[in-house]
Amino acid sequence: MVAVVGAAALALAPAVVFGTPAAANGAPPPSGAVLSPDGKRAAWVSADDATSIWSETRTNSRAHWHAPERLLSIRGTVGKLAFSPDSKQLAFENPRGDHGFIAVYDVKKDKIDYVDPSFGTDSAPAWRPGGRQISFVRSYPGIPDQQLTEPAPSFGRWTPPPPRANDTFTVADILQAPISYGPQASGDGRSVAYVTREAYDRGIYFMPSGGSSRQIVSYPNDDGQELSQLALSRTGSGVAYVRGSSPNGDGEILNPASTPDPPHREVYIVSSRGGKPQLLGDGLAPAFTPDDRMIVWVNGTSIMSAALTWDHKGDLARVGHSQPLLTLASGTPSNLRFSPDGAKLLYSRSNGVEVLDMRTRTTTAVAHTGASDANPVWSPDGKQIAFRRTISGQPWAIWVADTATLTPRQVWQASPGLGSSYYALDENPTFESQPGDQLMWSNNGALAFVWEVDGWRHLYSVPVAGGAPTLLTPGDGEVETAQVNREHTAIIYATNIGDIARRHLFSVGFHGGTPTAITGGDPSQWAPAPLAGGQLAYAEGSYNVPPTVYIRDAKGHLSRGGPKLPASYPLHQLVEPQPVTFPSSVDHQTVHGQLFVPAHPTGCALIFPHGGPSRQMLPGYHYYDTYTVLYEMNQYFASHGCVVLSVDYRGGIMYGNAWRTFPGRGGSSASEYQDIQGGAAFLLAQPNVQPAKVGIYGLSYGGYLTSLGVSRNSDIFHVAWDMAGNSGSAAIANLNSWTAPTLIEQGDDDRNVDFSDNVSVVDAIEAQKPQLEFATKVMPNEQHEMYMRFQDLVDVYDTGGQWMLTHLFPGKAGATTAPATPATK
């Protein structure tokens, strides 16, 4: 059947028949297939899963058909198909539960894009004559369907938006700043490697102690696939890593580029001298044996392995075939830890601790009936393991087992009350690293751990033989991350003790004494990686230099790792935010924040509530890349003369247990909202702030507080930008008082906030408050932060930035009177 295009008619595809089998080799396509206008291609929906489109081609309308092939697979399902008039593109319905898109596949370029994606359900695609526009129906519950016509995707090369009026730098200029994630040390402690993101490119740098960094892995195609979980061989000659995200609830790996062949999460290995990375297989969590003769990783219920061969120079020469080292009947192994001699492999599974004998390939479990065991770690001599045990109704405890028998015994238990529930170290402070240890062994029979008994997360130590704990890190503030040094004589940790607004690195012995400051000053430092010879690698961010890796030698001299800042990065145009405090609006609790004061105020002011909510912002670049991006956006608003207040509202970290667990957080009570109100009062008291030019924006929990704020207090917040906020019923309950213009943005593969939460908000606004000035931007297949591709990142933040500035400065701030991307009512 051929879809005929008349002079003034729409090209309507015939209905797709589901359940038809794929055509046999060279046979005509199934009866439900759609034929292209030139008669050379037929396409139909897979009969197996309704998530794929299959196709057959022929050289002309009378020739025999070639064998069928799969054109694409996609999240959601596939509905009605419609070829473009020139037969080069295929539009189709893409239902995704409570929403749905019109997708377009370009046959020649093998790419998928979408037509004006929204929180509604789009259906019935029909090409307009000429093939440059597509008509379709958009549905929201409770209101009549809308017949829309929008431009078809161009599939051309993306370019950043042009400079806007009054820009001193663009959103793209500052978002391109390279980010270096936490360094990972080699087994011998003589080198590190770390992941970087540089605008369109993701890469891995290698840096030997005493030498310069060099890039050894580069992915410049910006397909949104992240790099993570670095592992280095003992000598640092080999580097393993994971490419691809963790799966969502449906087992799907993030696919922000909407590639027709969905990606996998895969493990690679590469020589630290460079060269082409070698694929080991699907999986995660790579680890080298201490003798570098094997690499292992996790894939489902299996621990996979591959033999490694090194040449006479110590370079990686050959990688053997991948094969299972161990396959478990159930459960997924995690936290792989080799014994110091490599004879045994320790791992966690199903709330228990198990040990694999590498020679016999047999496993033994630590008995844990009625208990949950976690975070196992070897003693320096490999003769014991320590782990954390939790028994229902009891405080957590530290247990130890001899390696020979695995018979466990309790070493120490937390007291009832405060600190009886375990509050873990941040094992992965940059989200890209391998998880670190929660328990740390000394070389003389002591174990260090964190405990919140005094209301702060501090380091303590206890003898392995048992005894009273010793406080190692006194003071107001908390230990966030920690690593034992190479000699197992001291612990290197990142903390805000002594500088509540920042992170600095300290060292302390296992038996106490005054901690020794390693770093300080206005920048913050994090992710310490102790190296041999008293050297230390870590990451640092200042107010105008993004996260950068350094190696500090024993004398305090620093070597800086790459990459370099791009020439267009506005290094000297950023303002230095100041730590501030102010009272909340109701109970007058002291609230901390960071104040961005522009060099040339223009009267506007913005409240920025962070996400989490278990986070603390810094007066400079942040260790989480999400907050690095949001920090850069605060700087962009400051460059337009806006005073910005970042609020560390209650529920956040690093201010003690009482602040983190304050009663009444979230939901309709939202005790933390009074901190936002207090911040607004503080802002309004600042010089040059005009009450009519105050707005609010945030992401995730900050997006929830944004919608809560604008729905409760449109009299204070005159414009809002909500990114992936968990708004739900709290915002809907305040629709009557919600009058300020609002933009909502979200990726529909959000693994943190259910996309349906904002579907319900948009549905309610469409049905109950159509007079509200309201815009949306949906990013198909993007995740929570909407930043997996640089293109997506810039599109999301430029749209939001111009929405805010256009409403704060009508007709003056942007190159256009409204954001170009969202459909504004």
FIDRENNU-807475 format. One record per residue (C-alpha): residue in three letters; residue number from 1; x, y, z. Coordinates in steps of 0.05 Angstrom, whole numbers. Layout:
<atoms>
Ala  NUM  X  Y  Z
...
</atoms>
This chain:
<atoms>
Met  1  0  0  0
Val  2  26  69  -18
Ala  3  11  133  19
Val  4  -8  183  -35
Val  5  10  256  -27
Gly  6  -37  304  -62
Ala  7  -23  376  -80
Ala  8  -56  402  -17
Ala  9  -66  338  22
Leu  10  -29  308  81
Ala  11  12  244  71
Leu  12  -27  197  116
Ala  13  4  129  130
Pro  14  -42  69  132
Ala  15  -54  36  198
Val  16  -1  -11  224
Val  17  -22  -83  235
Phe  18  11  -112  298
Gly  19  27  -184  305
Thr  20  48  -196  232
Pro  21  111  -239  225
Ala  22  175  -211  196
Ala  23  181  -224  122
Ala  24  221  -284  100
Asn  25  285  -273  61
Gly  26  267  -239  -4
Ala  27  192  -247  8
Pro  28  143  -189  4
Pro  29  135  -149  68
Pro  30  78  -166  116
Ser  31  9  -141  100
Gly  32  10  -87  153
Ala  33  74  -55  127
Val  34  76  18  105
Leu  35  106  31  36
Ser  36  149  93  22
Pro  37  122  140  -32
Asp  38  178  119  -81
Gly  39  160  46  -70
Lys  40  231  25  -51
Arg  41  222  13  23
Ala  42  171  -20  68
Ala  43  170  -13  143
Trp  44  131  -47  198
Val  45  129  -53  273
Ser  46  163  -114  304
Ala  47  114  -169  321
Asp  48  156  -190  380
Asp  49  160  -129  426
Ala  50  128  -68  391
Thr  51  192  -29  407
Ser  52  227  -40  341
Ile  53  215  -23  268
Trp  54  236  -71  213
Ser  55  245  -56  140
Glu  56  256  -85  71
Thr  57  283  -49  10
Arg  58  285  -59  -65
Thr  59  320  -22  -122
Asn  60  255  0  -154
Ser  61  180  -10  -147
Arg  62  181  -73  -190
Ala  63  243  -107  -163
His  64  247  -164  -113
Trp  65  252  -147  -40
His  66  317  -156  -2
Ala  67  322  -191  64
Pro  68  289  -154  123
Glu  69  331  -115  172
Arg  70  317  -79  237
Leu  71  317  -4  228
Leu  72  314  17  300
Ser  73  294  1  372
Ile  74  266  54  418
Arg  75  243  66  489
Gly  76  168  59  496
Thr  77  130  28  438
Val  78  119  43  365
Gly  79  52  64  335
Lys  80  28  91  269
Leu  81  82  99  215
Ala  82  85  153  162
Phe  83  139  162  109
Ser  84  159  233  88
Pro  85  141  254  18
Asp  86  213  244  -6
Ser  87  216  175  27
Lys  88  279  194  66
Gln  89  248  198  135
Leu  90  198  158  175
Ala  91  153  190  228
Phe  92  118  147  280
Glu  93  81  148  345
Asn  94  123  133  406
Pro  95  76  121  466
Arg  96  110  119  534
Gly  97  56  105  584
Asp  98  26  170  610
His  99  59  211  554
Gly  100  81  200  483
Phe  101  122  232  428
Ile  102  123  237  352
Ala  103  191  208  332
Val  104  225  215  265
Tyr  105  278  168  238
Asp  106  325  193  183
Val  107  341  132  140
Lys  108  406  157  110
Lys  109  435  188  173
Asp  110  410  131  217
Lys  111  386  179  271
Ile  112  323  190  312
Asp  113  295  258  334
Tyr  114  229  283  361
Val  115  176  334  341
Asp  116  164  385  397
Pro  117  165  334  455
Ser  118  119  351  513
Phe  119  87  324  576
Gly  120  25  308  535
Thr  121  10  248  490
Asp  122  22  260  416
Ser  123  -7  216  362
Ala  124  -28  210  288
Pro  125  33  240  253
Ala  126  21  266  182
Trp  127  72  300  138
Arg  128  54  366  107
Pro  129  68  374  32
Gly  130  142  389  22
Gly  131  162  348  82
Arg  132  185  405  127
Gln  133  128  402  176
Ile  134  89  347  212
Ser  135  17  352  237
Phe  136  -5  311  297
Val  137  -54  309  354
Arg  138  -34  328  426
Ser  139  -77  303  483
Tyr  140  -82  323  557
Pro  141  -134  294  604
Gly  142  -195  337  614
Ile  143  -187  385  555
Pro  144  -202  378  480
Asp  145  -147  349  436
Gln  146  -102  399  401
Gln  147  -85  394  327
Leu  148  -14  419  319
Thr  149  34  429  262
Glu  150  108  435  279
Pro  151  174  434  240
Ala  152  203  366  226
Pro  153  272  353  256
Ser  154  328  380  213
Phe  155  381  328  232
Gly  156  432  382  218
Arg  157  493  397  260
Trp  158  477  429  326
Thr  159  509  496  343
Pro  160  505  533  409
Pro  161  455  591  413
Pro  162  483  659  393
Pro  163  501  711  445
Arg  164  441  745  476
Ala  165  432  819  489
Asn  166  475  841  548
Asp  167  515  776  550
Thr  168  586  785  575
Phe  169  593  710  562
Thr  170  543  659  537
Val  171  514  599  573
Ala  172  555  554  526
Asp  173  619  593  542
Ile  174  616  576  616
Leu  175  585  507  611
Gln  176  643  484  567
Ala  177  690  488  627
Pro  178  726  421  634
Ile  179  709  379  694
Ser  180  760  331  724
Tyr  181  731  277  768
Gly  182  765  244  827
Pro  183  833  211  815
Gln  184  842  136  822
Ala  185  911  110  843
Ser  186  950  52  815
Gly  187  966  -8  859
Asp  188  1037  16  871
Gly  189  1015  87  886
Arg  190  1059  118  832
Ser  191  1006  143  784
Val  192  933  163  778
Ala  193  880  165  725
Tyr  194  817  206  723
Val  195  756  218  679
Thr  196  745  286  647
Arg  197  688  320  611
Glu  198  705  376  563
Ala  199  642  403  529
Tyr  200  629  353  473
Asp  201  685  305  494
Arg  202  693  254  548
Gly  203  762  226  563
Ile  204  810  195  612
Tyr  205  877  226  633
Phe  206  936  189  662
Met  207  986  224  708
Pro  208  1048  193  738
Ser  209  1075  223  802
Gly  210  1129  271  784
Gly  211  1106  274  711
Ser  212  1056  309  666
Ser  213  986  286  652
Arg  214  966  259  583
Gln  215  900  239  553
Ile  216  897  164  540
Val  217  823  157  522
Ser  218  780  204  481
Tyr  219  706  199  460
Pro  220  694  263  421
Asn  221  627  246  389
Asp  222  584  270  447
Asp  223  535  213  447
Gly  224  521  222  521
Gln  225  554  157  545
Glu  226  589  171  611
Leu  227  656  142  633
Ser  228  665  118  704
Gln  229  693  66  753
Leu  230  766  71  735
Ala  231  813  16  758
Leu  232  889  17  749
Ser  233  936  -42  748
Arg  234  989  -48  801
Thr  235  1042  -14  759
Gly  236  993  34  726
Ser  237  1007  6  657
Gly  238  935  -14  646
Val  239  871  26  659
Ala  240  802  -4  659
Tyr  241  737  34  658
Val  242  662  30  647
Arg  243  626  64  590
Gly  244  551  73  595
Ser  245  502  86  651
Ser  246  469  40  700
Pro  247  402  13  676
Asn  248  334  42  694
Gly  249  277  0  722
Asp  250  264  -31  654
Gly  251  337  -50  645
Glu  252  351  5  594
Ile  253  418  40  590
Leu  254  413  115  582
Asn  255  409  134  509
Pro  256  406  210  507
Ala  257  428  213  434
Ser  258  369  167  416
Thr  259  413  121  376
Pro  260  374  69  337
Asp  261  417  14  369
Pro  262  408  23  444
Pro  263  475  25  481
His  264  503  -25  531
Arg  265  542  -13  595
Glu  266  610  -41  578
Val  267  679  -51  609
Tyr  268  741  -31  570
Ile  269  816  -36  582
Val  270  870  9  552
Ser  271  945  17  559
Ser  272  965  78  599
Arg  273  1011  94  540
Gly  274  948  103  498
Gly  275  922  64  439
Lys  276  855  35  423
Pro  277  813  12  482
Gln  278  794  -61  481
Leu  279  724  -83  498
Leu  280  721  -135  554
Gly  281  645  -143  554
Asp  282  582  -118  587
Gly  283  587  -103  660
Leu  284  615  -57  713
Ala  285  664  -52  771
Pro  286  731  -74  740
Ala  287  788  -95  786
Phe  288  859  -120  772
Thr  289  891  -177  811
Pro  290  950  -154  852
Asp  291  999  -189  804
Asp  292  965  -156  743
Arg  293  955  -225  710
Met  294  880  -219  708
Ile  295  824  -169  707
Val  296  755  -183  735
Trp  297  688  -147  731
Val  298  615  -158  748
Asn  299  561  -176  696
Gly  300  494  -195  727
Thr  301  504  -255  773
Ser  302  573  -270  745
Ile  303  643  -246  761
Met  304  676  -245  693
Ser  305  751  -249  680
Ala  306  804  -241  626
Ala  307  878  -260  628
Leu  308  928  -205  617
Thr  309  997  -209  585
Trp  310  1050  -155  591
Asp  311  1112  -145  548
His  312  1184  -138  573
Lys  313  1174  -62  581
Gly  314  1113  -74  625
Asp  315  1063  -51  573
Leu  316  998  -87  560
Ala  317  1011  -137  505
Arg  318  950  -182  503
Val  319  880  -189  533
Gly  320  852  -259  536
His  321  782  -281  522
Ser  322  728  -261  571
Gln  323  700  -319  612
Pro  324  662  -328  678
Leu  325  705  -334  739
Leu  326  645  -347  783
Thr  327  570  -350  768
Leu  328  523  -345  827
Ala  329  454  -376  831
Ser  330  424  -310  852
Gly  331  442  -240  873
Thr  332  494  -192  844
Pro  333  564  -190  873
Ser  334  591  -121  890
Asn  335  651  -86  924
Leu  336  703  -134  896
Arg  337  766  -133  939
Phe  338  827  -178  926
Ser  339  868  -201  986
Pro  340  938  -169  987
Asp  341  968  -233  959
Gly  342  914  -242  907
Ala  343  895  -311  931
Lys  344  824  -293  951
Leu  345  770  -247  927
Leu  346  723  -214  977
Tyr  347  655  -188  956
Ser  348  585  -171  981
Arg  349  522  -207  960
Ser  350  450  -208  986
Asn  351  467  -173  1051
Gly  352  524  -220  1064
Val  353  600  -225  1056
Glu  354  632  -280  1016
Val  355  703  -301  997
Leu  356  724  -335  932
Asp  357  787  -378  933
Met  358  821  -361  867
Arg  359  857  -428  863
Thr  360  800  -476  878
Arg  361  744  -430  852
Thr  362  703  -445  915
Thr  363  666  -395  956
Thr  364  654  -389  1031
Ala  365  604  -342  1064
Val  366  609  -308  1132
Ala  367  551  -334  1173
His  368  501  -278  1182
Thr  369  433  -309  1201
Gly  370  388  -252  1222
Ala  371  440  -200  1206
Ser  372  458  -155  1147
Asp  373  533  -149  1132
Ala  374  564  -96  1088
Asn  375  629  -58  1070
Pro  376  679  -115  1079
Val  377  754  -97  1076
Trp  378  818  -137  1083
Ser  379  869  -126  1138
Pro  380  938  -104  1111
Asp  381  966  -174  1121
Gly  382  906  -208  1090
Lys  383  893  -251  1152
Gln  384  828  -218  1173
Ile  385  769  -182  1144
Ala  386  727  -128  1178
Phe  387  656  -110  1160
Arg  388  596  -73  1186
Arg  389  538  -114  1215
Thr  390  467  -91  1228
Ile  391  416  -133  1266
Ser  392  344  -108  1266
Gly  393  328  -67  1327
Gln  394  401  -60  1348
Pro  395  454  -7  1336
Trp  396  503  -22  1280
Ala  397  569  -56  1298
Ile  398  639  -73  1272
Trp  399  655  -146  1265
Val  400  719  -182  1245
Ala  401  731  -252  1218
Asp  402  796  -292  1210
Thr  403  807  -308  1136
Ala  404  822  -381  1151
Thr  405  755  -397  1185
Leu  406  711  -337  1170
Thr  407  684  -344  1241
Pro  408  659  -274  1259
Arg  409  666  -238  1325
Gln  410  642  -169  1347
Val  411  696  -117  1358
Trp  412  653  -57  1376
Gln  413  580  -34  1375
Ala  414  550  36  1372
Ser  415  510  59  1431
Pro  416  434  68  1428
Gly  417  407  136  1409
Leu  418  444  186  1366
Gly  419  492  150  1319
Ser  420  459  82  1327
Ser  421  440  84  1253
Tyr  422  500  83  1207
Tyr  423  514  148  1169
Ala  424  563  129  1116
Leu  425  623  164  1087
Asp  426  611  189  1017
Glu  427  645  131  981
Asn  428  640  164  913
Pro  429  646  240  920
Thr  430  645  254  845
Phe  431  596  200  822
Glu  432  648  174  773
Ser  433  694  136  821
Gln  434  698  66  847
Pro  435  666  60  916
Gly  436  716  70  972
Asp  437  722  35  1039
Gln  438  679  50  1100
Leu  439  727  16  1149
Met  440  802  29  1150
Trp  441  856  -16  1180
Ser  442  920  9  1212
Asn  443  985  -29  1209
Asn  444  983  -41  1284
Gly  445  915  -68  1301
Ala  446  866  -10  1298
Leu  447  803  2  1257
Ala  448  778  71  1238
Phe  449  706  88  1221
Val  450  655  145  1222
Trp  451  604  154  1277
Glu  452  552  208  1290
Val  453  545  200  1365
Asp  454  559  273  1380
Gly  455  514  299  1324
Trp  456  570  305  1273
Arg  457  599  252  1226
His  458  669  244  1256
Leu  459  725  193  1250
Tyr  460  737  146  1308
Ser  461  783  87  1318
Val  462  779  25  1361
Pro  463  829  -32  1374
Val  464  814  -94  1334
Ala  465  819  -132  1400
Gly  466  762  -89  1426
Gly  467  758  -29  1471
Ala  468  733  42  1476
Pro  469  731  86  1413
Thr  470  778  146  1405
Leu  471  753  210  1372
Leu  472  801  229  1316
Thr  473  769  291  1286
Pro  474  739  337  1338
Gly  475  703  402  1321
Asp  476  639  428  1289
Gly  477  637  401  1219
Glu  478  638  332  1187
Val  479  684  283  1152
Glu  480  657  270  1082
Thr  481  708  224  1050
Ala  482  769  188  1077
Gln  483  826  143  1052
Val  484  880  106  1091
Asn  485  951  124  1070
Arg  486  997  74  1036
Glu  487  1032  55  1101
His  488  967  46  1140
Thr  489  992  95  1192
Ala  490  944  153  1180
Ile  491  879  173  1148
Ile  492  872  228  1096
Tyr  493  803  259  1097
Ala  494  761  315  1068
Thr  495  722  357  1117
Asn  496  690  425  1132
Ile  497  714  425  1204
Gly  498  746  494  1215
Asp  499  716  522  1150
Ile  500  642  504  1150
Ala  501  630  530  1080
Arg  502  686  492  1044
Arg  503  724  426  1040
His  504  797  418  1059
Leu  505  843  358  1068
Phe  506  873  335  1134
Ser  507  914  277  1160
Val  508  906  243  1228
Gly  509  937  181  1259
Phe  510  897  121  1280
His  511  908  134  1353
Gly  512  890  208  1354
Gly  513  929  271  1363
Thr  514  920  338  1330
Pro  515  900  331  1256
Thr  516  949  360  1206
Ala  517  922  408  1153
Ile  518  945  389  1083
Thr  519  906  440  1042
Gly  520  867  504  1056
Gly  521  850  572  1029
Asp  522  790  597  990
Pro  523  786  538  941
Ser  524  757  471  964
Gln  525  793  404  957
Trp  526  763  334  956
Ala  527  772  262  933
Pro  528  841  249  965
Ala  529  880  191  935
Pro  530  943  176  977
Leu  531  1004  157  936
Ala  532  1072  127  950
Gly  533  1127  168  983
Gly  534  1079  214  1021
Gln  535  1049  242  957
Leu  536  975  257  950
Ala  537  929  266  891
Tyr  538  863  303  898
Ala  539  815  349  861
Glu  540  806  423  874
Gly  541  756  476  852
Ser  542  759  551  864
Tyr  543  709  605  848
Asn  544  734  613  776
Val  545  774  549  762
Pro  546  732  486  752
Pro  547  749  418  785
Thr  548  822  402  770
Val  549  866  344  792
Tyr  550  932  358  828
Ile  551  988  315  855
Arg  552  1022  343  917
Asp  553  1091  316  932
Ala  554  1120  305  1002
Lys  555  1148  376  1003
Gly  556  1082  408  984
His  557  1099  423  911
Leu  558  1039  416  864
Ser  559  1034  386  794
Arg  560  970  404  757
Gly  561  935  355  712
Gly  562  901  371  646
Pro  563  859  391  610
Lys  564  871  465  600
Leu  565  816  517  602
Pro  566  789  536  534
Ala  567  805  607  510
Ser  568  732  628  510
Tyr  569  721  607  583
Pro  570  706  671  623
Leu  571  761  661  675
His  572  765  734  696
Gln  573  691  751  691
Leu  574  665  709  749
Val  575  647  737  817
Glu  576  671  705  881
Pro  577  610  683  922
Gln  578  611  698  996
Pro  579  588  651  1052
Val  580  530  683  1089
Thr  581  480  666  1143
Phe  582  409  691  1154
Pro  583  349  672  1197
Ser  584  292  628  1171
Ser  585  224  662  1167
Val  586  186  624  1222
Asp  587  230  591  1274
His  588  290  637  1260
Gln  589  340  581  1254
Thr  590  407  602  1226
Val  591  411  585  1152
His  592  476  582  1112
Gly  593  483  602  1039
Gln  594  528  631  986
Leu  595  515  701  959
Phe  596  535  720  888
Val  597  540  796  885
Pro  598  548  822  813
Ala  599  598  875  795
His  600  544  916  762
Pro  601  475  903  795
Thr  602  414  911  751
Gly  603  361  903  805
Cys  604  344  829  795
Ala  605  353  775  847
Leu  606  346  699  848
Ile  607  338  645  900
Phe  608  373  580  883
Pro  609  353  520  926
His  610  399  460  912
Gly  611  375  389  900
Gly  612  385  328  941
Pro  613  363  351  991
Ser  614  423  319  1026
Arg  615  474  367  996
Gln  616  515  427  1014
Met  617  536  479  963
Leu  618  605  512  963
Pro  619  628  583  950
Gly  620  660  558  886
Tyr  621  660  499  839
His  622  630  435  867
Tyr  623  653  363  866
Tyr  624  587  337  838
Asp  625  584  356  765
Thr  626  509  374  771
Tyr  627  526  428  821
Thr  628  585  451  780
Val  629  536  464  724
Leu  630  486  499  770
Tyr  631  543  540  800
Glu  632  560  563  729
Met  633  488  583  718
Asn  634  489  625  781
Gln  635  551  659  752
Tyr  636  514  671  686
Phe  637  457  705  723
Ala  638  507  746  762
Ser  639  538  768  696
His  640  470  798  680
Gly  641  471  838  744
Cys  642  428  791  786
Val  643  443  779  859
Val  644  438  704  870
Leu  645  429  670  938
Ser  646  443  595  941
Val  647  407  568  1003
Asp  648  432  509  1044
Tyr  649  363  495  1073
Arg  650  350  444  1129
Gly  651  356  372  1106
Gly  652  425  386  1077
Ile  653  491  355  1098
Met  654  554  379  1134
Tyr  655  516  421  1186
Gly  656  503  365  1235
Asn  657  451  312  1248
Ala  658  399  360  1277
Trp  659  399  402  1212
Arg  660  400  342  1166
Thr  661  342  306  1201
Phe  662  301  367  1220
Pro  663  228  347  1231
Gly  664  173  363  1181
Arg  665  215  364  1118
Gly  666  183  353  1050
Gly  667  110  341  1031
Ser  668  57  390  1051
Ser  669  93  409  1116
Ala  670  158  428  1082
Ser  671  192  458  1143
Glu  672  251  475  1098
Tyr  673  209  524  1058
Gln  674  216  575  1115
Asp  675  290  575  1098
Ile  676  273  594  1027
Gln  677  227  649  1053
Gly  678  283  673  1099
Gly  679  330  675  1040
Ala  680  280  717  1001
Ala  681  276  767  1058
Phe  682  352  768  1061
Leu  683  356  781  986
Leu  684  304  837  989
Ala  685  347  871  1042
Gln  686  407  873  996
Pro  687  426  939  961
Asn  688  399  949  890
Val  689  349  891  893
Gln  690  281  910  865
Pro  691  223  870  895
Ala  692  189  863  827
Lys  693  251  829  798
Val  694  258  769  844
Gly  695  255  698  816
Ile  696  270  627  838
Tyr  697  299  566  802
Gly  698  326  498  819
Leu  699  335  425  799
Ser  700  308  361  830
Tyr  701  289  376  903
Gly  702  308  447  886
Gly  703  257  443  830
Tyr  704  205  419  880
Leu  705  220  479  924
Thr  706  217  524  863
Ser  707  146  502  845
Leu  708  126  502  918
Gly  709  153  573  924
Val  710  121  601  862
Ser  711  54  567  877
Arg  712  53  592  948
Asn  713  86  659  939
Ser  714  78  687  869
Asp  715  76  753  907
Ile  716  150  744  923
Phe  717  176  702  865
His  718  155  734  800
Val  719  184  681  753
Ala  720  204  609  763
Trp  721  245  555  728
Asp  722  234  484  754
Met  723  281  429  729
Ala  724  259  358  743
Gly  725  225  378  808
Asn  726  185  328  848
Ser  727  127  377  849
Gly  728  67  331  849
Ser  729  9  345  896
Ala  730  45  400  935
Ala  731  46  446  875
Ile  732  -23  425  850
Ala  733  -53  442  918
Asn  734  -32  515  909
Leu  735  -56  526  838
Asn  736  -103  582  858
Ser  737  -45  625  883
Trp  738  3  605  827
Thr  739  6  665  781
Ala  740  79  676  764
Pro  741  105  653  696
Thr  742  137  584  702
Leu  743  181  539  659
Ile  744  184  464  674
Glu  745  239  421  642
Gln  746  252  347  651
Gly  747  284  287  617
Asp  748  236  230  607
Asp  749  286  176  628
Asp  750  293  209  696
Arg  751  316  156  746
Asn  752  309  203  807
Val  753  242  237  798
Asp  754  185  200  764
Phe  755  168  235  700
Ser  756  95  223  715
Asp  757  99  270  774
Asn  758  107  329  727
Val  759  59  299  677
Ser  760  6  307  732
Val  761  28  379  746
Val  762  24  398  672
Asp  763  -43  362  665
Ala  764  -71  400  724
Ile  765  -47  467  697
Glu  766  -73  453  627
Ala  767  -142  433  654
Gln  768  -150  479  714
Lys  769  -107  541  702
Pro  770  -101  553  627
Gln  771  -90  628  639
Leu  772  -22  615  673
Glu  773  37  636  631
Phe  774  71  570  627
Ala  775  122  534  584
Thr  776  153  464  583
Lys  777  214  431  554
Val  778  220  356  552
Met  779  284  320  534
Pro  780  268  250  508
Asn  781  315  196  536
Glu  782  353  245  580
Gln  783  363  231  653
His  784  351  272  716
Glu  785  402  326  706
Met  786  391  332  630
Tyr  787  466  340  618
Met  788  489  275  587
Arg  789  502  309  520
Phe  790  532  379  517
Gln  791  479  397  466
Asp  792  424  378  516
Leu  793  459  414  573
Val  794  465  480  534
Asp  795  394  475  506
Val  796  364  463  574
Tyr  797  403  518  610
Asp  798  401  570  555
Thr  799  326  561  550
Gly  800  318  568  625
Gly  801  366  626  630
Gln  802  330  665  576
Trp  803  262  649  607
Met  804  284  679  672
Leu  805  319  741  643
Thr  806  264  755  593
His  807  213  758  649
Leu  808  258  797  696
Phe  809  275  847  640
Pro  810  218  846  590
Gly  811  242  862  520
Lys  812  314  874  543
Ala  813  350  812  565
Gly  814  347  764  507
Ala  815  355  765  432
Thr  816  282  743  428
Thr  817  222  762  470
Ala  818  212  691  494
Pro  819  252  626  495
Ala  820  255  596  426
Thr  821  251  524  448
Pro  822  191  514  494
Ala  823  120  522  468
Thr  824  95  582  508
Lys  825  21  593  517
</atoms>
